[in-house]
Structure formats: structure tokens, C-alpha cells
Amino acid sequence: MKSLSDLRRRWPAERPPLGLTVLCAFIAAAMVFPMTWLLLEVTTVDPDRARELLFRPGSVDVLVNSLLLMVGATVLSTLLGVPLAYLTVRTDLPFRRFWTVLVALPLVVPSYVGAFAFVSAFGPRGEFRDLLAPLGIERLPEIYGLGGTILVITLYTYPYVYLTARAALLSLDTSLVEAARTLNHGRWGAFRRVTLPNIRPAIVAGALLAALYAVSDFGTPAIMRLPVFTRQIYVEYNAFGQDYAALLSLQLLGVVLVVLALERWYAPDESGQGGSHGSAGEAQVRLGRWRWPATLLPASVTGLALAVPVWILGLWLVRSDAGRRPSLAFEWSYAVNSVTVSFAAAVVAAAVALPVAYFAARHDSWLATVFERATYLGFAVPGIVLALALVYFGAGYAPSLYPTLPLLVFAYVVRFVPQAVGAIRTTTLQVDPKLVQAARTLGSSSLGAFRRVTLPLVAPGVTAGAALVFLTTMKELPVTLILRPTGFETIVTQIWRAQEAAYYQYAAVPVLLLLVVSGLSMVVLLSQGEESL
């Protein structure tokens, strides 16, 4: 299989068109633009006031909790994701295909949905306590706080490590492992000396996604009552503490940049590395007497991540008429609003991503790298920080735009356009440049050749990228809560209102709809790589 760099080399070197360069520069500047307003807001804070806010005890607790949450969730996600990937790829685990799909499914459950399902199940007055009360058990371990937050986020982020490690294991040349075994290395020795070094880049990539998710997640820490950056920023924003919220946002952005730098430093150089699929008839690792006990790992993990929300959702549906509060009743207009704004974000993101992805695929230059990396800034920045930056801009310099739907759609595009860029860039690299050259020799201009040849061939990537943006926008919580126009309710805002009022039964229908829509993301994922099953 050719790498992306190999595919890029097939394109002839040529000077990029001026119009395309200017367009990509404008798009890159627009993607970076929100962060400039956050920096401007911070510079207006009095230095003495800034030191007082940043070094008070509560700020230290927020920093420590955020770091502990990020490290704890990342380590546990890795400790779960790698063994699960190994079991479903390299061993004779019973019902491997079934576990392969089931272990990945927690990725479709938004962590904030899992959080208040766990609170409803295992909280001080939760359903599980009521089940155990006849047995004399009236108190359960505390679900709130750091431990509970790490548990919940881990259950819904380990699939990042699982999927990347699994993909690496599937592409690993297992003849290397067999060679190590013939040199008298045991299974653990062969794994440590051969398998682990080859899949380490994939593990690091998955762990990075888990770390960024953990440190930028807003809903779960808020529900689990853990003071971290995202929760405290939201609290200060609602309390009109803009100075403190801006300083906390800058701190959080600093943590994210450090994580990205550490990943860049730790990840090994992948140049020259590449795996080839092993033969279909390779012998699997036989688990022997541990074959059936090994199923306890995927069963217990997916049981917690999936069975608990399904159980609680069923109870909410049954009790949907209890404690009637008309103000919290679900209306189908919320679903229409969610679909409309998500569709708009998907279309705009695909249109914005197309020229940047084409430029990055066709022109291997520092300018192409800068343009592409600029679009990834919004994805690396936590949603609540991005939303707050746009609040400062809208309230201070463009009151006619804040809060409006165009500003909300713009925030979604900045946040999720990298998903479209990645999908379109990959399909563009797979286009045979000879077809484009043939169109040019027949008299077509650069734009004409792109419209007649390249665009139809990259259409599947455009569609896939737009679909991913649509599905992730449907689940986005902090950006929607902060930037939505007054009275504009969506599925996620309905879920959040029900959670804040502690009337969870009113979240049943919107949660069910969100899970159905989120489940489509797994269809998109599997359709991009059916062989992983």
C-alpha cells in the first residue's frame, strides 16, 4: 500500500495558481482568526489582577484536576484499548467479529450522555442503590469527583486507542513476530520487541486523541462536579467574569499546545516505516484455557459503557410522564434545528476544505503545510475556548453577529473543518495526475480540468468529510450552549436543560435521537475501511 507521501510525489511540481493561493490564505486566516480575539482580550487584563486570579487556590485546583483527569483518562484508555485491539486481531478470542464491532460502539455515545446516565444509575439516589437497598446496602462509592470523571471519560475515549492500535495490528507484517518466536522469544518478548515498537505510533496517535478529548470535555466534568478548566470557564462566563474566563481559556490553550508538542517529540519518526498485511492463513495466538475468560475484558468494558446508558434510557422512556414539566417537554422543532444547523455547517465546511485540501495534496511546500495546519487549530482548541473567543469578538466588535446563526455555523466550521480536509486530501492524492494532464492537453484550463476531472473523482471524499462534520456538529455541546441565538433550542440543549433541572426523563427522547444519529458515524467509519472487520 502506498503512503500519502508516495502518492503526492506522482503529481508534477508546478507553481500554484495565484487565485487558489489567495483563497487558501484567506481561509487559513479565518480559521486562526477567533484565537486572536482571545489573545486581545487577555492583553486588556491588568497584570496585577491577572496574577491574583491565576494564583489563587481555586485556580491551582483547576489546573491540577485538569492535568490529573487528562493523564488518568489517557493512561486508562491506553491500558484498555491496546489489549482489546490485540485480542480482536491476533488471538482466537470467541466471537471476535462480534466483539470487534461492540468494543468500538462506545465511540458513538457522547460522554456527557454517559455521565448523567452513570449519575442516574450510581449516584447517591440512583437506580442501582434502590436495587441494592433490599439487601441492606444503602450507600455506594462516590461517583462524583475526579475518580468518577476519569472512569466515564475513559469508557468513551478508549475506542480512539483501540481503533488506531487495531489498524496498526492489521497492517503489521506478522512474519516478523514469527521470526522473533523462532529466536526463542516468548509471546511477551515478541510483543515487546517486535509488535509494540511497530504499533507505537498508532498508540501514541490514539492516546493523543484521548488526552485532547479529556482535557477539552465540558459536559462530563460539569455533570460530575469536578472543577476543571472547561467547567470553570463556563461558570465564569455565566457569572460575567470575563477576565478570569479569558485567563483560564489561555491556560487551557497552553495545556493543549504542550500536549501536542509532547506528542510531536515522543512519536517516533515514521519515515521509512511501513507495514504489509500478513498472509490470510497466519496462525493466531491461541489463548488456550484463557480463551473464554478473556471475553470478560470486552464484556465488562462494553457492559459499563453501553448497557448502563441503555438501561437508564429505558427507565427514562418508561417514566417520561413522571413529574410533568411542560417547559422541558421535547418538541420536534429541536430536531429540525439540529439537523438544519448541522447540515449548514457540513456544506460550508466541505466548501471551505476543498481548496485547502486540494492545495495541500497538489503542492508539497511550506505554504501548503501552513495552510493545512491552520485549519487544524480549531480542532485542537477546546470548544468552550473557541466559543468564548467568538463571544469576545461578537459582543465587542460585531454585535449584529452575536448571537446569530451565521456565527454559530462559523464556529462549527472552525471546529470541525479538519475532518473534511483530511477526507478530501486523501481522495485527492489518489487521483491519477495523468488524467488531469490529459484534460490540460485537450485545452482545458486549470479550473476546467479540476471541475471536469478532479472534482468528480474526489466527490466521495467530499461527501464523507461533510458527513463527519454533520455528525460531530449534532453532538457538539459547549459551542452550541454559548453561541446559539436566544430561543434556538436543539437536541443537545434540550438534553442539557433536562440534566440541569435533574428531570432526566425529559432527556430520553433527545438522547435516543442523538444516539441514532451518532450511530451513523460508525457506519461512515466502517465504510471507509471494511477490511478492519
N, C-alpha and C positions, 0 to 999 in steps of 0.2 A: 504494500500500500504506500502511495507516495505521500510525503509530508506536504504541508501547506507551502513551505519554502521551496520545495521542488516544483510544485505547481506554479508558483509565482515566476520561477525562472523561465518558464516556457513563453511568458509574454515578452515581446521585444521591447527594449528600452526606447522610450520616446518622451519628448517634452510634454508635460501635462498641459492641456488646453487652459488658457488664461481664465475663461469663464468658469470652468469647473473648479479651478484653484480658488478663485474668489468666493464661489458659492460654499465650498468646504470650509474656507476660513471663516466665513460668516456663521455657518452652523456651529463650528467649534467654539467660536466666541460666545454664541448664545448659550451653549451648554455650560460654559465656565462662568457666565455672567452672574447667576444667583449668588455664588460664593463671594464675589467682590462686594456685594452689599452687606454681607455678614461681616466681612473684614472692616468695611467703613463704619458700621455700627459699633464695633468693638473699639475702634480708634477714638470714638467720641466719649468713651467712659473715662472718668477721672482716674489717673493711675493709683492714687491712694485708695479710692473706692474699689478699684479692681483688686488690689492686694487684699483688702478687707474681705471682699466677697469670696475670693478664691481660696483663702487660707483659713476660713472659719471652719470649726469642727464638722459641720454638716457637709461642706464641700469635700473634705478629706474622706468622709464616709462614702460619699457618692463615687469618688474615684476608686476607692478600694473595692467597693461592691461591684462596680462595673468590670474591673480587672479580674476579680475572682470569678464572676459569672462567665466572662469570656473564656478564661483559662479552663475552668471546670467543665463547661459545656463542650469546648473543643477537645479536651482530653477524653472525656467520656464518649463523645461522638466517634472519635478515632478508635477507642477500645471496643466499641460495638460494631462500627462499620467495617473494619478490616476483617475480623473473624467471620462476620456474616457473609462478606464477599468471598472469602476463601471457602467457606462451607458450601456456598451455592455454585461455585465454579470448579473447584479442584477435588471435591470429595464425592462419595457415593451417598450423600445425605438423602434420606427418603423424601419423595415428593419435591425434588429440587425445583422443578419448574413452578410449582405452586408457591414455594417459599420465595423464589426469585421475584415474583410479582408482589406478593404480600409484604415482603420486607421493605419494598420501595414505596408502598402506598402511603405511609405517614407523611410523605412529602406533600401530598395534596391537601392535608389538613392545616389550615392556618394555626400557628402556635397559640394565638390568643383564644381561638375556639377550644383548643386542647386545655388551655389554662383554666378557663372558667368551667369546663367540664370536670376537671380534676378538683376544683374548689367545690363544685356542687356535689361531687362524689365523696371526697375525703376531707372536706372542711369540718370545722367544729360542729356544725349542724347538718352535715352531709348525709347522703343516702346510705353510704357504707356504714356509718356509725349507727344509723337506725336499724340496719340489718343485723348488726352485732349486739345491739342493746339487749335482746332476749338472752344472750349468752353472758351477760354481766359486764361486757366491755363498753364503757361509756366514754372513753377518751382515746383518740387516735394520735399518732405522732403529728406534730405541727406541719401543715402543708405550706403555710405561708413562709416568706422569707427566702434566704439565699438557697438553701437546700432544695426546696420545692421548685424554685425558679430554674435552677440548673437541671433538675430532673425533667421538667416539662419541655424546656428548650432542647435538651438532648434528644428526647423522644421524637422531635420533629425536625432535627437537623442532622442526625446521624445518616439519613439517606444520602446527603451530599458526599460523605466519605465513602459510603457503601457503593454508590454508583460509579464514582471515579475509580475506586480501587477495583471494582468488578470489571470495568472496561479495560484496565491495565492488565488484569489477570487473564482476560480473554485473549489479549494480543500478545501475551508473553510466550516466547519460544520455550516450551516445557522440556525440550531436549536438553537444555542447559541444566534443568533440575535433575533430569535423569542422569546426566553426566556427573553431577555432584554426588548423587547417590552411589554411583559405581566407584567413586573415590572414597567410599566408606564414610560418607557423611550421613547422619541420621536425618529423619524428616525435619526436625527442628534446625539442625545445622544447615541443611539445604535451603530451608526457608530463609534463614538469617543471612546466609552468604550469597544466595542467588536471587530468590524471589523478592525479598524485601528491598534490596538496592534497586531492582528494576521497576518496582511499583511505587517507590518512594515519591517520585514527582507527582503521581496521581494522588497519593495520600495527602501530600502537602497541599495540593490544589483543593481537595475536598475539605481539609481542615481549615484552610483559609476562608472558604465559603461559610463554614460553620462558625468560625470566630467572628467574621463580619456580621453574620446574622445575629449572633448572641449579643454583641455589643451595640447593635443598632436597633434591636427589637424594642418596641414600645409597649405593645399590648400586654404581653406576658408579665413583665415586671410590675406594670401598673396593677394588674389583677392580683398578683401575688404579693403586693405591698412591699416591694423591695426598692429602696431608694437608689436608683442608678441614674445615669446621665439623661436617658430619654424620658423617664418618668418625671424627673425634677425639672427638665426644660419645659415640659407640658404644664406642670403645676405653676411654674413661674410665669409662663406665657399667659395663663388664665388669670393669674393674680396681678398682671400688668408689671411684673418685674422684668422688664425688657433688658436692662443692663446685665442682670445675673443670668438670664436665659441666653443672652448672646455670648457671655463668657463661658458658660457651660458648653454651649454649642462648639465654641472654638476648641475647648479642651477635648471634647469628644472627637472632633475632626482630627486633632493631633494624635489621639489614640489610634484612630483608623489608619492614619498615614504611617505610624510606627509599625502597625501590624503588616501593612503592605510592604514596607521596607524590610522587615524581618523575613517575610516570605520570599522576597526577591533575593535576599542574602543567603537564606538557608536552602532554597530549592537548588538542586544540582544543575549543572549545565547540561541541557538535553541535546545539545548539538551532537550529531553523530549517533545518537541513541535511537533505537527503533526496534520494535518487536515484530515478529511474524507469527501468525497464527500457527499453533501446533497442529499436528495431524488429527483428523477426526477420531482416529482409533486409539488415541493415547489412553493409557491406563490411568484411572482415577486413584486418588488416595483412599484407601479402604479404611473406614473407621472401626471396623470390627465390632466388638461388644459396645463401643460407644456410639454406634450408628443411630440407634433410636434415642438414647439420652441426649444426643447432640441437637435433636429437634427442640429441646426445651429452650435453647437460646432464642431462635427466631420466634417460637411460640410465645414466650414470655414477653419479649420486646414488643411484638405486634399486638399482643393481647392488651398491654397497657396503652399503647399508642392509638389503637383502633377500637378495641372492644369497650373501653371506658367511655369515649365520646359517643359511640353508637348507643350504649346502654342509657346514658344520660339524655341523649337526644330523644330516644324512645319515651322516656319518662316525661320529658317536656312536652312532647306531642300529645301524650295522654292527658296531661294536666293543663292543656292550653287554655281552658276556660276558667281555671282557678285564679282567684284574686284579680278579677277583671279590671283592667285599666285601659279605657278607650284610647288614651294618648299614646299608649305603647303598642296598639294593635298594628299588625303588619298590613301594608297596602301595596298592591301590585305596582303602583307608580314608583315605589322604591326600586323594584327590579328593573323597570323601564329606565329609570335614571341611571342605574349602574351600568346597564348594557349600552345606553346611549353614550355616556361619557367615556366608557372603556373602548367602545368602537371608534370614537373620535380620536382618542389617544393612539390607538393602534394604527389608524390610517395616517395620521400625522407623523408618528414615529417611523413608519415604513418609508414615507416620502422623504423624511429627513435623513434616514440611514442609507438610502440607496446611493446618493452621490458620494458620501463618505466611504462607504464600503467599496464602491467601485474604484475610487481613487486609491484606497489602501491596497486593493488587490492588483491594480494595474501598474502602480508606480512604487517601487521599493526605494523610498527616500526618507530622509529625516522629516521632511514636511508631511508626508503621508502618515508617518508614525505619530507626529504631533497631533494631527487632525483626528486620527483614530483614538488616541489615548484621551484626548479632551472629551470625547463623547462618553468615556467610561467613568469620568469623575462623578457624575450624578449617581451612578450605580454604587460607587464606593462610599459616597456620603450618606449617612443615615437619613431616612425620610423626614424625620422631625426637624433635622438641621436644615435640610433643603426647604421645607415648608416655612420655617422661621425666617430664613433669608429672604424668601419671596414676600413674606409679611412685611418685613422692613422696607423692601423696595416698594411694594404696593401702597402701604399706608403713608410712606414718606414722600414718594415721588410720583406715583401714578394712582391716586385714589379712585380714578374712574375704572381701574382694572381690578381693584381689590374690594371685596371678594367677588369674583365673577367666574363663569365657566371657562373662558379662554385662559385665565391664569391657572386654573386647576388643571386643564388639559396640558398646558405648557409644563407644569410641574411633573405630571405623569410622563411626558415625553423625555424630559431631562433625566428622570429617574430610571426609565426602562429602555431607552433607545439602544443601549449596548446589546440587548438581546436581539434586536433587529439587525444591528450592524454585524454581529457575529454570524448570524444565519445567512445574510446576503453576501458577506465577504467570502464565506466558504463556497457557496454555489458559484460565485463569480470566478474564483480560482479554478473551478472545474470546467469552465468554458474553454473550448479549444480555440486558441487565438487565430488559427488558420481560417476559421470561419469568418472572423471579423476582418482579417486581411483580405479575404476574397471579396467581401462586401465593399471594402475600400477600393480595390482594383476595378470594381464594376461601377465606380463613380459615386458611391455613397459618401457623404461627409461623416465626420466622427460621430455627430449626433444621430445621423441617419442610420449608420451601422449599429450604433447602440440600440436604437429603437427597433430595428428590424431583426437583429440577430441576438444581441446580448440580453435584452430585456425579456424576451420570451423564454430564454434558457434559464435565467435567474428567477423567474416568476415563482417557482416552488419555494425558494429561499425567502423571497419577499413575503409570501403567504405564511410560511412557518414563523418568520420573525414577527409579523403582525399578530398572529395567533398567540404567541407567547406574551407579547405586550398586553394584549386584551385580557388574557387570563390572569396575569400578575396585577394588572390595574384593578380588576374586580376585587382582589383581596387586600389592596393597599389601605392601611388604616390611618396612620398619623397624617399623611398628606391630605387625605380626604377630610378628616376631622377639622383640620386647621384652615384649609383653603376653600372649602365648599361654600357656595353662596348661602345666605340665610334662607332657611326653609327648604334647601335642596337635600333631601334625605335619600340615602342609598341603602343597599343591603348591609354594608359594614357599619354604617352609622346607626341603623336600627339595632343591630347586634350590640353595639357599644352602649346605646341608651338603655337597652334591657339589662345589660350587665351592671351598669352604674346604678340602676334602680333596684337591683337584686331580684328582678322579676324574670328569671331565666326562661320561663315557659314562653315568653314573648319573643325569644330568640330562636325558637325551634324551627319555624318555617324559613326565616332568612338563612340560618345556619345550614339547613338541608339544601336550599338552593345554592348556597356558596360552595358546599361540598360537591354537588353535582357539576357545577361549572369548573371547580378546581380539578375535579377528576379528569376533565378533558385535557388538562396539561400533561397528565400521564400518557394519554393517547398520543399527543404530539411527540412526547419524549420517546415513546416506544416506536412510533412510526419513523423516527429519524435513525433508529438503529435496531431493527428487528432481530439481528443476529445475536444481540446481547441476551436474548432469551434462550 
